[in-house]
Amino acid sequence: MYEEERYVIEHFPFNFLKVLFLCVIFAKYLQYGIMKITLLVVGRTVDNNITAGIKDYTQRVGHFVQFDMEVIPELKNAKKLSEAQQKEMEGELILKAIAPGDRVVLLDEGGKEFRSTEFASWIEHKQNISTKRLLFIVGGPYGFSQKVYDAAHEKLSLSKMTFSHQMIRLLFIEQLYRAYTIINHLPYHHE
């Protein structure tokens, strides 16, 4: 909250004026919109344990930010395609899911690594610069096409280790939840 807003709230004796002022502040925030976060993945999650974890952490993240996971269907007859063909075809589907104004972040082993507290600061910064939709993308088993790399604004890595494209979904959503508990000073993360 800005100093002017705090001053008005503390010093105006009339509740009506305080409520009116808070409505103006709220309208100002609505003007810029509330950031939404989307995790875009290729193919459905097949492991029931991972699916249960994703559901749990998606509900937890939903207490802090609009969050959803969008699934691009798996390619038909993918076994008949080469790795390069599969990446290109998945890439075209990924590019169709990117909307104007999206801030595109690829979850990629070559991306920038953060500690959990640094990731929380990064997320908070994205909220403060009025990002409409932060779009995190997990590619298929062979990664991303060059066109998807070209469309991305940033690359982020959760680890130097390699995880399955199924497992990374749960790990990412848990880290997103952890980031919001850090931002809101809640007792989940321990240093």
ZALOBA-757323 format. One line per 8 residues: for each residue y, z, x of C-alpha. Coordinates in nm, 3 decimals, padded with zeros to 5 digits, always signed. Layout:
// residues N
Y:Z:X; ...
//
This chain:
// residues 191
+00.000:+00.000:+00.000; +00.347:-00.086:+00.130; +00.613:+00.181:+00.190; +00.834:+00.053:-00.096; +00.544:+00.078:-00.338; +00.456:+00.428:-00.222; +00.823:+00.537:-00.250; +00.853:+00.418:-00.611
+00.530:+00.585:-00.713; +00.624:+00.918:-00.555; +00.991:+00.930:-00.658; +01.020:+00.778:-01.004; +00.989:+01.055:-01.262; +00.907:+00.831:-01.557; +00.544:+00.746:-01.605; +00.639:+00.430:-01.793
+00.827:+00.295:-01.492; +00.540:+00.386:-01.263; +00.293:+00.200:-01.484; +00.526:-00.099:-01.507; +00.571:-00.105:-01.130; +00.194:-00.083:-01.073; +00.146:-00.376:-01.313; +00.390:-00.581:-01.105
+00.199:-00.490:-00.787; -00.133:-00.582:-00.951; +00.010:-00.916:-01.069; +00.122:-00.988:-00.712; -00.234:-00.939:-00.587; -00.373:-01.158:-00.866; -00.131:-01.433:-00.768; -00.304:-01.465:-00.433
-00.648:-01.418:-00.585; -00.933:-01.199:-00.484; -01.157:-01.323:-00.208; -01.506:-01.430:-00.302; -01.794:-01.444:-00.058; -02.080:-01.688:-00.099; -02.396:-01.712:+00.107; -02.524:-02.071:+00.087
-02.889:-02.114:+00.184; -03.133:-02.403:+00.200; -03.450:-02.341:+00.001; -03.552:-02.049:-00.212; -03.663:-01.718:-00.065; -04.042:-01.711:-00.082; -04.128:-01.358:+00.036; -04.114:-01.104:-00.250
-04.022:-00.818:-00.015; -03.726:-01.012:+00.122; -03.626:-01.112:-00.232; -03.627:-00.745:-00.340; -03.411:-00.648:-00.043; -03.168:-00.932:-00.112; -03.138:-00.824:-00.474; -03.075:-00.461:-00.374
-02.806:-00.539:-00.116; -02.645:-00.807:-00.334; -02.591:-00.542:-00.603; -02.450:-00.302:-00.344; -02.210:-00.562:-00.202; -02.099:-00.643:-00.558; -01.929:-00.302:-00.578; -01.678:-00.418:-00.315
-01.632:-00.794:-00.345; -01.735:-01.090:-00.560; -02.053:-01.203:-00.391; -02.322:-01.451:-00.473; -02.599:-01.644:-00.303; -02.628:-02.014:-00.381; -02.953:-02.196:-00.309; -02.972:-02.562:-00.219
-03.315:-02.686:-00.331; -03.568:-02.774:-00.064; -03.606:-03.143:+00.010; -03.894:-03.320:-00.158; -04.152:-03.465:+00.079; -03.987:-03.288:+00.373; -04.312:-03.301:+00.571; -04.282:-03.680:+00.584
-03.933:-03.657:+00.739; -03.846:-03.613:+01.104; -03.645:-03.306:+01.206; -03.334:-03.521:+01.244; -03.379:-03.681:+00.902; -03.433:-03.342:+00.741; -03.119:-03.197:+00.903; -02.912:-03.498:+00.791
-03.037:-03.483:+00.432; -02.988:-03.105:+00.410; -02.647:-03.154:+00.570; -02.538:-03.390:+00.294; -02.637:-03.132:+00.031; -02.454:-02.858:+00.220; -02.137:-03.068:+00.245; -02.144:-03.129:-00.132
-02.144:-02.750:-00.188; -01.827:-02.696:+00.016; -01.518:-02.677:-00.204; -01.159:-02.747:-00.096; -01.004:-02.428:+00.040; -01.337:-02.274:+00.147; -01.344:-02.100:+00.483; -01.678:-02.225:+00.617
-01.872:-02.000:+00.854; -02.209:-02.111:+00.986; -02.469:-01.848:+01.067; -02.584:-02.004:+01.390; -02.749:-01.870:+01.706; -02.465:-02.023:+01.911; -02.194:-01.844:+01.714; -01.975:-01.548:+01.797
-02.146:-01.209:+01.799; -01.988:-00.895:+01.657; -02.075:-00.529:+01.657; -02.087:-00.400:+01.298; -01.742:-00.239:+01.324; -01.595:-00.561:+01.464; -01.752:-00.762:+01.182; -01.596:-00.519:+00.932
-01.254:-00.574:+01.090; -01.310:-00.950:+01.081; -01.400:-00.939:+00.709; -01.098:-00.721:+00.634; -00.874:-00.967:+00.818; -01.011:-01.256:+00.610; -00.926:-01.061:+00.293; -00.574:-00.992:+00.416
-00.496:-01.357:+00.487; -00.581:-01.451:+00.128; -00.896:-01.649:+00.190; -01.011:-01.769:-00.154; -01.379:-01.814:-00.073; -01.554:-01.723:+00.246; -01.860:-01.947:+00.258; -02.136:-01.838:+00.495
-02.411:-02.097:+00.541; -02.771:-02.052:+00.656; -02.929:-02.385:+00.744; -03.284:-02.497:+00.702; -03.559:-02.437:+00.957; -03.415:-02.696:+01.200; -03.052:-02.589:+01.177; -02.746:-02.796:+01.089
-02.651:-03.161:+01.114; -02.351:-03.256:+01.327; -02.148:-03.329:+01.011; -02.197:-02.969:+00.897; -02.092:-02.840:+01.239; -01.781:-03.059:+01.215; -01.695:-02.920:+00.869; -01.725:-02.557:+00.981
-01.428:-02.342:+01.074; -01.630:-02.083:+01.261; -01.981:-01.996:+01.376; -02.121:-01.646:+01.365; -02.443:-01.513:+01.518; -02.616:-01.198:+01.400; -02.819:-01.168:+01.720; -02.925:-01.346:+02.035
-03.275:-01.328:+01.892; -03.405:-01.597:+01.659; -03.490:-01.500:+01.300; -03.650:-01.707:+01.028; -03.403:-01.872:+00.794; -03.565:-01.658:+00.521; -03.519:-01.324:+00.699; -03.160:-01.389:+00.807
-03.051:-01.386:+00.441; -03.144:-01.021:+00.400; -03.008:-00.922:+00.741; -02.674:-01.088:+00.669; -02.629:-00.931:+00.325; -02.714:-00.588:+00.468; -02.452:-00.639:+00.741; -02.200:-00.745:+00.480
-02.270:-00.427:+00.285; -02.242:-00.225:+00.606; -01.905:-00.390:+00.679; -01.768:-00.291:+00.340; -01.885:+00.069:+00.379; -01.705:+00.077:+00.715; -01.388:-00.072:+00.562; -01.400:+00.186:+00.280
-01.494:+00.480:+00.509; -01.821:+00.546:+00.330; -02.113:+00.732:+00.497; -02.358:+00.449:+00.558; -02.282:+00.331:+00.912; -02.334:+00.566:+01.207; -02.193:+00.504:+01.555
//
